[in-house]
C-alpha cells in the first residue's frame, strides 16, 4: 500500500476517534467550554461576544471588499460562534463540523442568517453538499491543535481543492 493510502487510512481512523470524542463533549452540559474555554464560555452574551472579537482577529489583513464577495468556509465551526459575526461581512458562509450535536446547535443559533449553511463532515473532507462552489476564504480557528498530523494533512488537501483562484487559506 502506498504511503498516501496509509496516511489516508490513518486520517480516517483518527477522524472517527475525534468524532466520537467531540460528540461526547458536545452532549455534556459544558459543551461550549470545549469550543471557547475562556472566561464567559457559559454566558450567552460573553460567549458570542468573544466570537465577534475572534472573527476580527481571523479576518485581519483581509480587505472588506474581498470579504463581501467571498464564499467562506469554516472547518470545525462548532455551534456557529464565528458564523454569527462573519456572515454579514461575506457573500456566503459554510460551516462544517464532525459533531452532529454542534451542527444542530449552530443551525439554531444562526437560523435568522440567510447566507449561512452548516453540514456534518467526516472529519477529513468537505461533504458533497458543500462542493457546489469554490471558496475564497477558508479557515479553521483553534481546530487543528486538537488533530493529529494525518487529519490536518487531509484537511489541507481538501481545502486546496476547494479554494477559489486568488483565495485565502
DSSP file (Angstrom, degrees, kcal/mol; ACC not computed):
  #  RESIDUE AA STRUCTURE BP1 BP2  ACC     N-H-->O    O-->H-N    N-H-->O    O-->H-N    TCO  KAPPA ALPHA  PHI   PSI    X-CA   Y-CA   Z-CA
    1    1 A X              0   0    0      0, 0.0     5,-0.0     0, 0.0     0, 0.0   0.000 360.0 360.0 360.0 140.6    0.0    0.0    0.0
    2    2 A X     >  -     0   0    0      1,-0.1     4,-2.3     4,-0.0     5,-0.2  -0.221 360.0-113.9 -70.9 161.3    1.3    3.5   -0.8
    3    3 A X  H  > S+     0   0    0      1,-0.2     4,-2.4     2,-0.2     5,-0.2   0.887 118.1  52.2 -61.3 -40.6    2.4    6.0    1.8
    4    4 A X  H  > S+     0   0    0      2,-0.2     4,-2.3     1,-0.2    -1,-0.2   0.898 109.1  49.7 -64.4 -40.4   -0.5    8.3    0.8
    5    5 A X  H  > S+     0   0    0      2,-0.2     4,-2.5     1,-0.2    -2,-0.2   0.897 110.3  50.9 -64.9 -40.1   -3.0    5.4    1.1
    6    6 A X  H  X S+     0   0    0     -4,-2.3     4,-2.5     2,-0.2    -2,-0.2   0.923 111.1  47.9 -61.6 -43.8   -1.6    4.6    4.6
    7    7 A X  H  X S+     0   0    0     -4,-2.4     4,-2.7     2,-0.2    -2,-0.2   0.877 110.8  52.4 -64.7 -37.1   -1.9    8.3    5.6
    8    8 A X  H  X S+     0   0    0     -4,-2.3     4,-2.3     2,-0.2    -2,-0.2   0.925 110.6  46.1 -65.5 -44.4   -5.5    8.3    4.3
    9    9 A X  H  X S+     0   0    0     -4,-2.5     4,-2.3     2,-0.2    -2,-0.2   0.915 113.4  49.8 -63.0 -42.6   -6.4    5.3    6.3
   10   10 A X  H  X S+     0   0    0     -4,-2.5     4,-2.7     1,-0.2     5,-0.2   0.921 110.3  50.5 -61.9 -43.9   -4.7    6.7    9.4
   11   11 A X  H  X S+     0   0    0     -4,-2.7     4,-2.7     1,-0.2    -2,-0.2   0.905 109.6  50.7 -61.5 -42.6   -6.6   10.0    8.9
   12   12 A X  H  X S+     0   0    0     -4,-2.3     4,-2.0     2,-0.2    -1,-0.2   0.916 112.5  46.3 -61.9 -43.6  -10.0    8.2    8.6
   13   13 A X  H  X S+     0   0    0     -4,-2.3     4,-1.9     2,-0.2    -2,-0.2   0.919 114.6  46.8 -65.4 -44.0   -9.3    6.2   11.8
   14   14 A X  H  X S+     0   0    0     -4,-2.7     4,-2.8     1,-0.2    -2,-0.2   0.891 110.7  52.5 -66.1 -39.1   -8.2    9.4   13.7
   15   15 A X  H  X S+     0   0    0     -4,-2.7     4,-2.8    -5,-0.2    -1,-0.2   0.893 107.9  51.7 -63.8 -39.1  -11.2   11.3   12.4
   16   16 A X  H  X S+     0   0    0     -4,-2.0     4,-1.9     2,-0.2    -1,-0.2   0.906 111.4  47.6 -63.0 -41.3  -13.5    8.6   13.6
   17   17 A X  H  X S+     0   0    0     -4,-1.9     4,-2.3     2,-0.2    -2,-0.2   0.934 113.2  47.6 -64.3 -46.1  -11.9    8.8   17.0
   18   18 A X  H  X S+     0   0    0     -4,-2.8     4,-3.1     1,-0.2     5,-0.3   0.897 108.4  55.4 -62.2 -40.8  -12.1   12.6   17.1
   19   19 A X  H  X S+     0   0    0     -4,-2.8     4,-2.3     1,-0.2     5,-0.2   0.927 109.6  46.6 -57.9 -45.8  -15.8   12.5   16.0
   20   20 A X  H  X S+     0   0    0     -4,-1.9     4,-2.0     2,-0.2    -1,-0.2   0.920 113.9  48.0 -63.7 -44.5  -16.6   10.2   18.9
   21   21 A X  H  X S+     0   0    0     -4,-2.3     4,-2.2     1,-0.2    -2,-0.2   0.924 114.7  44.7 -62.6 -45.6  -14.7   12.4   21.4
   22   22 A X  H  X S+     0   0    0     -4,-3.1     4,-2.8     2,-0.2    -1,-0.2   0.848 111.0  53.1 -72.1 -32.8  -16.2   15.7   20.2
   23   23 A X  H  X S+     0   0    0     -4,-2.3     4,-1.4    -5,-0.3    -1,-0.2   0.912 109.6  49.6 -65.8 -40.3  -19.7   14.2   20.1
   24   24 A X  H  < S+     0   0    0     -4,-2.0     3,-0.3    -5,-0.2     4,-0.3   0.936 113.3  46.0 -61.9 -46.3  -19.3   13.1   23.7
   25   25 A X  H >< S+     0   0    0     -4,-2.2     3,-1.7     1,-0.2    -2,-0.2   0.916 109.1  55.6 -61.3 -44.1  -18.1   16.6   24.7
   26   26 A X  H 3< S+     0   0    0     -4,-2.8     5,-0.3     1,-0.3    -1,-0.2   0.800 103.4  55.5 -61.4 -29.7  -20.9   18.3   22.8
   27   27 A X  T 3< S+     0   0    0     -4,-1.4    -1,-0.3    -3,-0.3    -2,-0.2   0.443  89.3  93.6 -87.7   0.9  -23.5   16.4   24.7
   28   28 A X  S X  S-     0   0    0     -3,-1.7     3,-1.5    -4,-0.3     4,-0.1  -0.492  90.2-111.8 -85.4 162.8  -22.3   17.5   28.1
   29   29 A X  T 3  S+     0   0    0      1,-0.3     3,-0.2    -2,-0.1    -1,-0.1   0.675 120.4  53.1 -64.6 -14.4  -23.8   20.5   29.9
   30   30 A X  T >>  +     0   0    0     -5,-0.2     3,-1.4     1,-0.2     4,-0.7   0.026  69.2 128.2-107.9  25.7  -20.4   22.1   29.3
   31   31 A X  G X4 S+     0   0    0     -3,-1.5     3,-0.7     1,-0.3     4,-0.3   0.810  70.1  55.0 -54.6 -36.2  -20.2   21.5   25.6
   32   32 A X  G >> S+     0   0    0     -3,-0.2     4,-2.3     1,-0.2     3,-1.3   0.774  93.3  71.0 -71.1 -24.8  -19.4   25.2   24.8
   33   33 A X  G <4 S+     0   0    0     -3,-1.4    -1,-0.2     1,-0.3    -2,-0.2   0.872  94.7  54.7 -56.4 -37.0  -16.4   25.1   27.1
   34   34 A X  G << S+     0   0    0     -4,-0.7    -1,-0.3    -3,-0.7     3,-0.2   0.658 109.6  47.6 -74.5 -15.5  -14.6   22.9   24.6
   35   35 A X  T <4 S+     0   0    0     -3,-1.3     2,-0.3    -4,-0.3    -2,-0.2   0.881 134.4   5.7 -87.7 -47.6  -15.2   25.5   21.9
   36   36 A X     <  -     0   0    0     -4,-2.3    -1,-0.2     2,-0.1    -2,-0.1  -0.794  64.5-178.5-141.7  92.5  -14.1   28.6   23.8
   37   37 A X        +     0   0    0     -2,-0.3    -4,-0.1    -3,-0.2     3,-0.1   0.208  46.3 115.7 -84.2  18.1  -12.7   27.8   27.2
   38   38 A X  S >  S-     0   0    0      1,-0.2     3,-1.4     2,-0.1    -2,-0.1  -0.384  84.4 -71.9 -78.0 162.8  -12.1   31.4   28.0
   39   39 A X  T 3  S+     0   0    0      1,-0.2    -1,-0.2     2,-0.1    -2,-0.0  -0.299 122.5  36.1 -53.0 137.5  -13.9   33.1   30.9
   40   40 A X  T >  S+     0   0    0     -3,-0.1     3,-1.6    10,-0.0     7,-0.4   0.452  70.8 130.4  97.2   3.1  -17.6   33.6   29.9
   41   41 A X  T <  S+     0   0    0     -3,-1.4    -2,-0.1     1,-0.3    -6,-0.1   0.805  77.0  48.1 -59.4 -27.7  -18.0   30.4   27.9
   42   42 A X  T 3  S+     0   0    0    -10,-0.1     2,-0.6    -9,-0.1    -1,-0.3   0.467  95.5  84.1 -93.8  -1.1  -21.2   29.7   29.9
   43   43 A X  S <> S-     0   0    0     -3,-1.6     4,-3.2     1,-0.2     5,-0.2  -0.909  72.5-145.6-104.3 119.8  -22.7   33.1   29.4
   44   44 A X  H  > S+     0   0    0     -2,-0.6     4,-2.2     1,-0.2     5,-0.3   0.886  97.0  45.0 -52.0 -49.3  -24.5   33.5   26.1
   45   45 A X  H  > S+     0   0    0      1,-0.2     4,-2.1     2,-0.2    -1,-0.2   0.910 117.4  43.4 -66.6 -42.7  -23.6   37.2   25.6
   46   46 A X  H  > S+     0   0    0      2,-0.2     4,-2.3     3,-0.2    -2,-0.2   0.875 112.1  54.5 -70.7 -36.5  -19.9   36.8   26.5
   47   47 A X  H  X S+     0   0    0     -4,-3.2     4,-1.0    -7,-0.4    -2,-0.2   0.960 117.2  34.5 -61.5 -52.5  -19.6   33.5   24.5
   48   48 A X  H  X S+     0   0    0     -4,-2.2     4,-1.4    -5,-0.2    -1,-0.2   0.791 114.1  59.4 -76.4 -27.1  -20.9   35.1   21.3
   49   49 A X  H  X S+     0   0    0     -4,-2.1     4,-1.7    -5,-0.3    -1,-0.2   0.899 103.9  51.6 -63.3 -40.6  -19.2   38.4   22.1
   50   50 A X  H  X S+     0   0    0     -4,-2.3     4,-2.6     1,-0.2    -1,-0.2   0.829 103.6  59.3 -63.0 -31.7  -15.9   36.6   22.2
   51   51 A X  H  X S+     0   0    0     -4,-1.0     4,-2.4     2,-0.2    -1,-0.2   0.871 102.2  52.6 -63.9 -37.7  -16.8   35.2   18.8
   52   52 A X  H  X S+     0   0    0     -4,-1.4     4,-1.9     2,-0.2    -2,-0.2   0.926 111.1  46.7 -63.5 -43.9  -17.0   38.8   17.4
   53   53 A X  H  X S+     0   0    0     -4,-1.7     4,-1.8     1,-0.2    -2,-0.2   0.926 113.3  48.2 -63.9 -44.2  -13.5   39.5   18.8
   54   54 A X  H  X S+     0   0    0     -4,-2.6     4,-2.6     1,-0.2    -1,-0.2   0.878 108.0  55.5 -63.9 -37.6  -12.1   36.3   17.4
   55   55 A X  H  X S+     0   0    0     -4,-2.4     4,-1.9     1,-0.2    -1,-0.2   0.902 105.5  52.6 -61.7 -41.4  -13.7   37.0   14.0
   56   56 A X  H  < S+     0   0    0     -4,-1.9     4,-0.3     1,-0.2    -1,-0.2   0.909 111.1  46.7 -60.1 -42.2  -12.0   40.3   13.9
   57   57 A X  H >< S+     0   0    0     -4,-1.8     3,-1.2     1,-0.2    -2,-0.2   0.921 110.6  52.2 -64.7 -44.7   -8.6   38.6   14.5
   58   58 A X  H 3< S+     0   0    0     -4,-2.6    -1,-0.2     1,-0.3    -2,-0.2   0.828 112.7  44.7 -63.3 -33.5   -9.3   35.9   11.9
   59   59 A X  T >< S+     0   0    0     -4,-1.9     3,-2.4    -5,-0.2    -1,-0.3   0.373  79.8 134.7 -95.6   5.5  -10.1   38.4    9.2
   60   60 A X  T <  S+     0   0    0     -3,-1.2     3,-0.1    -4,-0.3    -3,-0.1  -0.313  75.0  19.0 -54.9 130.4   -7.2   40.8   10.0
   61   61 A X  T 3  S+     0   0    0      1,-0.3     2,-0.5    -2,-0.0    -1,-0.3   0.302  95.9 116.2  90.7  -9.3   -5.5   41.8    6.7
   62   62 A X    <   -     0   0    0     -3,-2.4    -1,-0.3     4,-0.0     2,-0.1  -0.824  68.3-122.4 -95.5 127.9   -8.5   40.8    4.5
   63   63 A X     >  -     0   0    0     -2,-0.5     4,-2.3     1,-0.1     3,-0.4  -0.395  13.4-127.2 -67.7 140.2  -10.0   43.8    2.7
   64   64 A X  H  > S+     0   0    0      1,-0.2     4,-2.5     2,-0.2     5,-0.1   0.857 111.8  55.5 -54.9 -35.9  -13.7   44.4    3.3
   65   65 A X  H  > S+     0   0    0      2,-0.2     4,-1.0     1,-0.2    -1,-0.2   0.893 107.3  49.4 -64.7 -39.2  -14.3   44.3   -0.4
   66   66 A X  H >4 S+     0   0    0     -3,-0.4     3,-0.6     1,-0.2     4,-0.4   0.941 112.6  47.0 -63.0 -48.1  -12.7   40.9   -0.7
   67   67 A X  H >< S+     0   0    0     -4,-2.3     3,-1.5     1,-0.2    24,-0.9   0.893 103.5  61.7 -62.8 -40.9  -14.8   39.5    2.2
   68   68 A X  H 3< S+     0   0    0     -4,-2.5    -1,-0.2     1,-0.3    -2,-0.2   0.824 113.3  36.6 -56.5 -32.5  -18.1   41.0    0.8
   69   69 A X  T << S+     0   0    0     -4,-1.0     2,-0.4    -3,-0.6    -1,-0.3   0.405  96.6 115.8 -97.9   0.8  -17.7   38.8   -2.3
   70   70 A X    <   -     0   0    0     -3,-1.5    22,-1.5    -4,-0.4    21,-1.2  -0.577  57.6-148.0 -85.6 127.3  -16.2   35.8   -0.6
   71   71 A X  E     -a   92   0A   0     -2,-0.4    65,-1.9    20,-0.2    66,-1.7  -0.831  35.6-155.0 -77.5 124.7  -17.8   32.4   -0.3
   72   72 A X  E     -ab  93 137A   0     20,-2.6    22,-2.7    -2,-0.6     2,-0.4  -0.874  17.7-166.5-118.0 138.1  -16.4   31.4    3.1
   73   73 A X  E     -ab  94 138A   0     64,-2.7    66,-2.4    -2,-0.4     2,-0.5  -0.986   2.6-164.5-124.9 127.4  -15.7   28.0    4.6
   74   74 A X  E     -ab  95 139A   0     20,-2.7    22,-2.4    -2,-0.4     2,-0.6  -0.960  10.5-151.3-110.3 122.3  -15.0   27.3    8.3
   75   75 A X  E    S+a   96   0A   0     64,-2.8    66,-0.3    -2,-0.5    22,-0.2  -0.827  85.9  15.9 -89.9 119.3  -13.6   23.9    9.1
   76   76 A X  S    S+     0   0    0     20,-2.2    21,-0.3    -2,-0.6    -1,-0.3   0.946  74.4 172.6  81.6  56.8  -14.7   23.0   12.6
   77   77 A X    >>  -     0   0    0     19,-2.2     3,-1.9    -3,-0.5     4,-0.5   0.607  12.5-172.4 -77.5 -13.5  -17.5   25.5   13.0
   78   78 A X  T 34  -     0   0    0      1,-0.2    28,-0.3    18,-0.2    -1,-0.2  -0.336  67.8 -15.3  57.6-130.2  -18.8   24.2   16.3
   79   79 A X  T 34 S-     0   0    0     26,-0.1    -1,-0.2    27,-0.1    30,-0.2   0.210 102.7 -91.6 -95.1  14.6  -22.0   25.9   17.3
   80   80 A X  T <> S+     0   0    0     -3,-1.9     4,-1.8    29,-0.1    -2,-0.1   0.692  75.6 147.1  86.8  19.4  -21.7   28.8   14.9
   81   81 A X  H  X S+     0   0    0     -4,-0.5     4,-0.5     1,-0.2    -3,-0.1   0.854  80.5  33.4 -57.9 -37.6  -19.9   31.2   17.3
   82   82 A X  H  > S+     0   0    0     -5,-0.4     4,-1.7     2,-0.1    -1,-0.2   0.683 108.6  68.3 -92.1 -20.0  -17.9   32.7   14.4
   83   83 A X  H  > S+     0   0    0     -6,-0.2     4,-2.9     1,-0.2     5,-0.2   0.900  92.3  60.5 -64.5 -40.7  -20.6   32.4   11.8
   84   84 A X  H  X S+     0   0    0     -4,-1.8     4,-0.6     1,-0.2    -1,-0.2   0.925 113.8  32.2 -59.1 -48.8  -22.8   35.0   13.5
   85   85 A X  H  < S+     0   0    0     -4,-0.5    -1,-0.2     1,-0.1     4,-0.2   0.783 122.8  48.8 -79.5 -23.0  -20.4   37.9   13.3
   86   86 A X  H >X S+     0   0    0     -4,-1.7     3,-2.0     1,-0.2     4,-0.7   0.869  94.4  70.9 -83.7 -37.1  -18.8   36.8   10.0
   87   87 A X  H >< S+     0   0    0     -4,-2.9     3,-1.1     1,-0.3    -1,-0.2   0.845  94.5  53.6 -53.3 -42.8  -22.0   36.1    7.9
   88   88 A X  T 3< S+     0   0    0     -4,-0.6    -1,-0.3     1,-0.2    -2,-0.1   0.703 110.3  50.3 -66.2 -15.0  -23.0   39.8    7.5
   89   89 A X  T <4 S+     0   0    0     -3,-2.0     2,-0.3    -4,-0.2    -1,-0.2   0.536 107.6  56.7 -98.8  -8.5  -19.5   40.5    6.2
   90   90 A X  S << S-     0   0    0     -3,-1.1   -22,-0.2    -4,-0.7     3,-0.1  -0.777  79.4-119.9-124.4 164.8  -19.3   37.8    3.5
   91   91 A X  S    S-     0   0    0    -21,-1.2     2,-0.3   -24,-0.9   -20,-0.2   0.971  96.2  -7.9 -66.4 -54.6  -21.2   36.6    0.4
   92   92 A X  E     -a   71   0A   0    -22,-1.5   -20,-2.6    -3,-0.1     2,-0.4  -0.983  61.8-150.9-140.8 154.5  -21.9   33.2    1.9
   93   93 A X  E     -ac  72 116A   0     22,-2.8    24,-1.7    -2,-0.3     2,-0.4  -0.995  10.4-175.2-125.8 129.2  -20.7   31.2    4.9
   94   94 A X  E     -ac  73 117A   0    -22,-2.7   -20,-2.7    -2,-0.4     2,-0.4  -0.995   6.1-169.2-121.9 127.4  -20.5   27.5    5.1
   95   95 A X  E     -ac  74 118A   0     22,-2.4    24,-2.1    -2,-0.4     2,-0.4  -0.962   2.4-172.9-118.0 134.6  -19.6   25.8    8.3
   96   96 A X  E     +ac  75 119A   0    -22,-2.4   -20,-2.2    -2,-0.4   -19,-2.2  -0.944   8.8 166.2-123.7 148.1  -18.6   22.1    8.7
   97   97 A X  E     - c   0 120A   0     22,-1.5    24,-3.1    -2,-0.4    26,-0.1  -0.971  39.9-129.1-152.7 162.0  -18.0   20.1   11.9
   98   98 A X  S    S+     0   0    0     -2,-0.3     2,-0.6    22,-0.2   -75,-0.1   0.538  87.2  82.9 -92.3  -7.9  -17.7   16.5   12.9
   99   99 A X     >  -     0   0    0      1,-0.2     4,-2.2   -77,-0.1     5,-0.1  -0.865  59.2-163.3-101.5 118.1  -20.3   16.7   15.8
  100  100 A X  H  > S+     0   0    0     -2,-0.6     4,-2.4     1,-0.2     5,-0.2   0.844  93.6  56.9 -64.8 -32.3  -23.9   16.4   14.8
  101  101 A X  H  > S+     0   0    0      2,-0.2     4,-2.0     1,-0.2    -1,-0.2   0.923 108.6  45.2 -64.6 -44.6  -24.9   18.0   18.1
  102  102 A X  H  > S+     0   0    0      2,-0.2     4,-2.8     1,-0.2    -2,-0.2   0.900 111.8  52.7 -65.7 -40.0  -22.8   21.1   17.4
  103  103 A X  H  X S+     0   0    0     -4,-2.2     4,-2.4     2,-0.2    -2,-0.2   0.924 108.8  49.7 -61.9 -44.1  -24.1   21.3   13.9
  104  104 A X  H  X S+     0   0    0     -4,-2.4     4,-1.7     1,-0.2    -1,-0.2   0.915 113.1  46.6 -60.6 -42.9  -27.7   21.2   15.1
  105  105 A X  H  X S+     0   0    0     -4,-2.0     4,-3.0     2,-0.2    -2,-0.2   0.895 109.6  54.3 -67.1 -38.9  -27.0   23.9   17.7
  106  106 A X  H  X S+     0   0    0     -4,-2.8     4,-1.8   -28,-0.3    -2,-0.2   0.920 106.6  51.7 -59.8 -43.5  -25.2   26.0   15.0
  107  107 A X  H  < S+     0   0    0     -4,-2.4    -1,-0.2     1,-0.2    -2,-0.2   0.903 112.8  45.1 -61.1 -40.8  -28.3   25.8   12.8
  108  108 A X  H >< S+     0   0    0     -4,-1.7     3,-1.1     1,-0.2    -2,-0.2   0.929 112.8  50.8 -66.9 -44.6  -30.5   27.0   15.7
  109  109 A X  H 3< S+     0   0    0     -4,-3.0    -2,-0.2     1,-0.2    -1,-0.2   0.764 121.9  32.0 -65.0 -25.5  -28.0   29.8   16.7
  110  110 A X  T >< S+     0   0    0     -4,-1.8     3,-2.0    -5,-0.2    -1,-0.2   0.112  77.7 121.4-119.5  20.2  -27.8   31.1   13.1
  111  111 A X  T <  S+     0   0    0     -3,-1.1    -1,-0.1     1,-0.3    -2,-0.1   0.755  73.7  56.6 -60.8 -25.0  -31.3   30.4   11.8
  112  112 A X  T 3  S+     0   0    0     -4,-0.2     2,-0.6    -3,-0.2    -1,-0.3   0.571  85.6  94.4 -83.0  -8.2  -32.0   34.1   11.1
  113  113 A X    X   -     0   0    0     -3,-2.0     3,-0.9     1,-0.1    -3,-0.1  -0.762  56.9-166.0 -91.8 117.3  -29.0   34.3    8.8
  114  114 A X  T 3  S+     0   0    0     -2,-0.6    -1,-0.1     1,-0.2    -3,-0.0   0.752  83.3  52.0 -75.3 -25.8  -29.9   33.8    5.1
  115  115 A X  T 3  S+     0   0    0    -25,-0.1   -22,-2.8   -23,-0.1     2,-0.4   0.119  93.3  95.1 -99.9  21.9  -26.4   33.3    3.7
  116  116 A X  E <   +c   93   0A   0     -3,-0.9     2,-0.3   -24,-0.2   -22,-0.2  -0.897  42.5 169.1-118.2 140.6  -25.3   30.6    6.2
  117  117 A X  E     -c   94   0A   0    -24,-1.7   -22,-2.4    -2,-0.4     2,-0.3  -0.986  13.9-156.2-144.9 155.3  -25.4   26.8    6.0
  118  118 A X  E     -c   95   0A   0     -2,-0.3     2,-0.3   -24,-0.2   -22,-0.2  -0.958   9.4-175.6-131.6 148.4  -23.9   24.0    8.1
  119  119 A X  E     -c   96   0A   0    -24,-2.1   -22,-1.5    -2,-0.3     2,-0.4  -0.998  28.9-114.4-145.8 147.1  -23.0   20.5    7.2
  120  120 A X  E     -c   97   0A   0     -2,-0.3     2,-0.3   -24,-0.2   -22,-0.2  -0.650  36.4-157.5 -78.9 132.2  -21.8   17.4    9.1
  121  121 A X        -     0   0    0    -24,-3.1     5,-0.1    -2,-0.4   -21,-0.0  -0.731  27.1-127.9-110.4 159.0  -18.3   16.4    8.0
  122  122 A X        -     0   0    0      3,-0.5  -103,-0.2    -2,-0.3   -24,-0.1   0.498  57.1-107.6 -80.1  -4.2  -16.5   13.1    8.1
  123  123 A X  S    S+     0   0    0      2,-0.4    32,-0.2   -26,-0.1   -25,-0.1   0.403 108.4  52.0  94.8  -1.8  -13.6   14.9    9.8
  124  124 A X  S    S+     0   0    0      1,-0.3     2,-0.3    30,-0.1    34,-0.3   0.385 106.9  32.0-140.9  -2.4  -11.2   14.9    6.9
  125  125 A X  S    S-     0   0    0     33,-0.1    -3,-0.5    32,-0.1    -2,-0.4  -0.972  81.3 -90.5-153.7 166.9  -13.1   16.2    3.9
  126  126 A X        -     0   0    0     -2,-0.3     5,-0.1    -5,-0.1    -5,-0.1  -0.657  48.8-113.4 -80.2 130.0  -15.7   18.5    2.6
  127  127 A X    >   -     0   0    0     -2,-0.4     3,-2.0     1,-0.1     4,-0.2  -0.274  25.8-113.5 -60.2 150.8  -19.2   17.0    2.5
  128  128 A X  G >  S+     0   0    0      1,-0.3     3,-1.8     2,-0.2    -1,-0.1   0.853 115.5  62.7 -53.6 -38.0  -20.6   16.6   -1.0
  129  129 A X  G 3  S+     0   0    0      1,-0.3     3,-0.3     2,-0.1    -1,-0.3   0.668 103.8  49.4 -65.1 -15.2  -23.3   19.1   -0.3
  130  130 A X  G <  S+     0   0    0     -3,-2.0     3,-0.5     1,-0.2    -1,-0.3   0.293  87.7  83.3-106.4   7.7  -20.6   21.8    0.2
  131  131 A X    <   +     0   0    0     -3,-1.8    -1,-0.2    -4,-0.2    -2,-0.1   0.118  60.2  99.0 -96.5  21.6  -18.7   21.1   -3.0
  132  132 A X  S    S+     0   0    0     -3,-0.3     2,-0.3     2,-0.0    -1,-0.2   0.420  88.1  24.2 -88.6   1.3  -21.1   23.3   -5.1
  133  133 A X  S    S-     0   0    0     -3,-0.5     2,-0.4    29,-0.0    -3,-0.0  -0.973  76.9-110.7-154.8 165.1  -18.7   26.2   -5.0
  134  134 A X        -     0   0    0     -2,-0.3     2,-0.4    29,-0.0    29,-0.2  -0.841  37.6-129.5 -99.1 143.6  -15.1   27.3   -4.7
  135  135 A X  E     - d   0 163A   0     27,-3.1    29,-3.2    -2,-0.4   -63,-0.2  -0.796  16.1-165.1-102.6 133.6  -14.3   29.2   -1.5
  136  136 A X  E    S+     0   0A   0    -65,-1.9    32,-3.3    -2,-0.4     2,-0.4   0.725  85.2  32.3 -85.0 -24.7  -12.5   32.5   -1.5
  137  137 A X  E     +bd  72 168A   0    -66,-1.7   -64,-2.7    30,-0.2     2,-0.4  -0.962  67.6 174.4-139.1 117.0  -11.7   32.3    2.3
  138  138 A X  E     +b   73   0A   0     30,-2.7     2,-0.3    -2,-0.4   -64,-0.2  -0.986  11.9 160.7-124.3 131.2  -11.2   29.1    4.1
  139  139 A X  E     -b   74   0A   0    -66,-2.4   -64,-2.8    -2,-0.4     2,-0.4  -0.977  29.8-158.0-147.4 160.9  -10.2   28.9    7.8
  140  140 A X        -     0   0    0     -2,-0.3     2,-0.6   -66,-0.2     3,-0.3  -0.936  18.6-156.3-138.6 113.6  -10.1   26.7   10.8
  141  141 A X  S    S-     0   0    0     -2,-0.4    -2,-0.0   -66,-0.3   -87,-0.0  -0.830  73.5 -23.3 -99.3 117.1   -9.9   28.5   14.2
  142  142 A X  S    S+     0   0    0     -2,-0.6    -1,-0.2     1,-0.1   -66,-0.0   0.840 109.9 108.2  55.0  37.5   -8.4   26.5   17.1
  143  143 A X    >   +     0   0    0     -3,-0.3     3,-2.1     2,-0.1     4,-0.2   0.801  65.2  54.1-105.6 -51.4   -9.3   23.3   15.4
  144  144 A X  G >  S+     0   0    0      1,-0.3     3,-1.3    -4,-0.2     8,-0.1   0.684  92.5  73.7 -66.9 -17.1   -6.0   21.8   14.2
  145  145 A X  G 3  S+     0   0    0      1,-0.3    -1,-0.3     3,-0.0    -2,-0.1   0.724 100.2  47.4 -65.4 -18.5   -4.5   22.0   17.7
  146  146 A X  G <  S+     0   0    0     -3,-2.1     2,-0.3     2,-0.1    -1,-0.3   0.444 102.1  84.9 -96.4  -2.4   -6.8   19.0   18.5
  147  147 A X  S <  S-     0   0    0     -3,-1.3     2,-0.1    -4,-0.2  -132,-0.0  -0.778  74.7-121.8-111.7 143.4   -5.9   17.0   15.4
  148  148 A X    >>  -     0   0    0     -2,-0.3     4,-1.9     1,-0.1     3,-0.8  -0.370  40.6-100.7 -71.2 162.1   -3.1   14.6   14.6
  149  149 A X  H 3> S+     0   0    0      1,-0.3     4,-2.8     2,-0.2     5,-0.2   0.835 119.6  58.4 -54.6 -39.7   -0.9   15.4   11.6
  150  150 A X  H 3> S+     0   0    0      1,-0.2     4,-1.8     2,-0.2    -1,-0.3   0.870 107.8  46.6 -63.3 -36.0   -2.7   12.9    9.3
  151  151 A X  H <> S+     0   0    0     -3,-0.8     4,-2.3     2,-0.2    -1,-0.2   0.904 112.1  50.3 -71.3 -42.1   -6.1   14.7    9.8
  152  152 A X  H  X S+     0   0    0     -4,-1.9     4,-2.6     1,-0.2    -2,-0.2   0.932 110.5  50.3 -61.0 -45.4   -4.5   18.1    9.3
  153  153 A X  H  X S+     0   0    0     -4,-2.8     4,-2.3     1,-0.2    -1,-0.2   0.910 109.6  50.7 -59.1 -42.8   -2.9   16.9    6.1
  154  154 A X  H  X S+     0   0    0     -4,-1.8     4,-2.3     1,-0.2    -1,-0.2   0.917 111.8  47.3 -62.5 -43.1   -6.2   15.6    4.8
  155  155 A X  H  X S+     0   0    0     -4,-2.3     4,-2.9     2,-0.2    -2,-0.2   0.892 110.1  52.1 -66.7 -39.4   -8.0   18.9    5.5
  156  156 A X  H  X S+     0   0    0     -4,-2.6     4,-2.4     2,-0.2    -1,-0.2   0.925 110.5  48.5 -63.7 -42.6   -5.3   20.9    3.9
  157  157 A X  H  X S+     0   0    0     -4,-2.3     4,-1.7     1,-0.2    -2,-0.2   0.936 114.1  46.4 -60.1 -46.1   -5.5   18.8    0.7
  158  158 A X  H  X S+     0   0    0     -4,-2.3     4,-1.7   -34,-0.3    -2,-0.2   0.894 112.2  51.0 -64.2 -39.8   -9.4   19.1    0.8
  159  159 A X  H  X S+     0   0    0     -4,-2.9     4,-1.2     1,-0.2    -1,-0.2   0.899 106.7  53.5 -65.8 -40.8   -9.1   22.9    1.4
  160  160 A X  H  < S+     0   0    0     -4,-2.4     3,-0.4     1,-0.2    -1,-0.2   0.905 109.2  49.1 -61.6 -40.9   -6.7   23.4   -1.5
  161  161 A X  H  < S+     0   0    0     -4,-1.7    -1,-0.2     1,-0.2    -2,-0.2   0.871 115.0  45.0 -65.1 -36.0   -9.1   21.6   -3.9
  162  162 A X  H  < S+     0   0    0     -4,-1.7   -27,-3.1    -5,-0.1     2,-0.2   0.586  89.5 108.9 -84.5 -10.5  -12.0   23.8   -2.6
  163  163 A X  E  <  -d  135   0A   0     -4,-1.2   -27,-0.2    -3,-0.4     2,-0.1  -0.488  66.5-131.2 -75.3 131.4  -10.1   27.1   -2.7
  164  164 A X  E >   -     0   0A   0    -29,-3.2     3,-2.5    -2,-0.2    -1,-0.1  -0.429  40.7 -82.6 -72.9 152.7  -11.0   29.6   -5.4
  165  165 A X  E 3  S+     0   0A   0      1,-0.3    -1,-0.1    -2,-0.1     3,-0.1  -0.361 122.3  16.3 -54.4 132.1   -8.3   31.1   -7.5
  166  166 A X  E 3  S+     0   0A   0      1,-0.2    -1,-0.3    -3,-0.1    -2,-0.1   0.528  99.9 144.0  78.9   5.9   -6.8   34.0   -5.6
  167  167 A X  E <   -     0   0A   0     -3,-2.5     2,-0.4   -32,-0.1   -30,-0.2  -0.183  48.1-121.7 -75.7 170.1   -8.5   32.7   -2.4
  168  168 A X  E      d  137   0A   0    -32,-3.3   -30,-2.7     1,-0.1    -4,-0.1  -0.950 360.0 360.0-117.0 130.1   -7.1   32.8    1.2
  169  169 A X              0   0    0     -2,-0.4   -29,-0.1   -32,-0.2    -1,-0.1   0.304 360.0 360.0-120.4 360.0   -6.5   29.7    3.3
